[in-house]
């Protein structure tokens, strides 16, 4: 009788690596707004300056990692995709500027919730308009939670989370969400021709070059205190370069659903840190709105994964 060889069991460390990497990336992303707020508390840095330094400091680590893995292919761009890469860089840069401006006006919690929570629905809207894609029913169901959640966040009388200019902050966060949605659609359009690290490196490198003239015109803030420089370097190295590398590595060992669910850790981490460090509070109605947006993110993540499977 012929003996069968038992199937090899997946290594436990291999199964845990994906979720741990994804969680680490999401948690690091959640600290970017907190670090920017701390930096502006030390010195009056503009949103454009913070965005430029973030992109500048993340590039060496991404370039080193990408060169070690892909060599000279890393910076090769097909002629037909040059305009797409340029637009990718533009939307990446606009997202940074709008997000950090929203943090200054409305605080870390509100800016992160609105920009991150609105992005999936704006991606679906833009995909329906420009790519003729039909939104998944789960996304429409999530929208029914996200809209009242957003109204609870921004429709409170008086100050929201201790910020008197929260409406302007929410508007800037929505602009950040639109920029991110455009970035996501452009990335999807050419993703089959480039590896993820290459796309991010090209986008962030191009964004830094595009932002530099704006930063110089606006008056590029040059911190005089080492604490401010340390925070700017932190924003570029950990919540940007390291977070993306963790995310890409985790995606190799995890499903798209799990990746979507774990990204909810980003606004949670931002809200908890903003509460501990700066005393930002949403109040009962705001917390209910935040919970609805987080639930909408979970539902939309599940719907996107089922749509891909189908």
C-alpha positions, 0 to 999 in steps of 0.5 A: 500500500502506497504511503501518502506524505502528510501535507506540510502545516503552515508555519505559525510564525508565517501565519502571524507575520502578515497580521503583525506587519499590517498592524504595525504599519497601521499603528505607525500611520496613526502617529503621523498626525500626532507627531506633526501636531507636537512639532508645530507645538515646538515651532510654527511649521506650515503644513506645506513644510511638514509635507515636504520634510515627510516626503524628503526624509522617507525617500532614502529608506525607501530607495535603499530597500527598493534598490536592494530588492529591484536594482536599477529597475526601480526607477525605470518608467515607461514613456506611456505612464509618465503623465500617470506618474506625474499625476500620482506625485501630484495627488500624493503631495496634495494629500500630505498638505491637506492632511497636515493642514486639517490636523492644525485646524481640527485636531488629529482625531477629526482630521484622521477620521474624516480623511481616512473614513471618506477615502473608500467612498470617494474611490468608489465614486470616482471609479463609477464616474471615470472607470464605469465600475459599479459600487459593491452593495456593501459599500452602499450599506457602509455609506449609510453608516458613514454619512450620519457618523460624519454629521455627528462628528462635524454637526455639533454646536460650538467647538468640536474636540476643542477646536473652534475652526473645525469646519475648515479642518473638516473641509481640508480633511475632505480635500485630503480624502479626495486626493487620496482617492485620486491617488488610489485610482491612479495607482490601480491604473498602472499597478500591474506594470510596477511593484508597490515600492516602486510606485510609492517611491516614484510618487513620493519622490515626484511629490517632494519635487513638486512641493519644494517650489510651493514650500519655498514660495510659502516660506519653507520653515527651517526649525531651529530646535533639535526636537522639531527636527527629530519629530520631522525625521520621525514622521518621514522614517516611521509613519511613512517609509517603515509603515509602507514597508510593513504594509507591503510585507504584510500583504504577502501573508494576509488577505485583503479583508484582513488588511482592510480591517487592520487599517482601522487601527490607524484612526484608533491609534491617532485618537488614543494618542491625541487624547493622551497627549493633547486632551482631544475629546469628541464627546458622546455624539462625536464618539458615536460618529467615530464608531459609525465611521469605523464600522463603515470602514470595516463593512466596506473592507469586507465588501471590497474583498468579496467583490475581488473574489467574484 
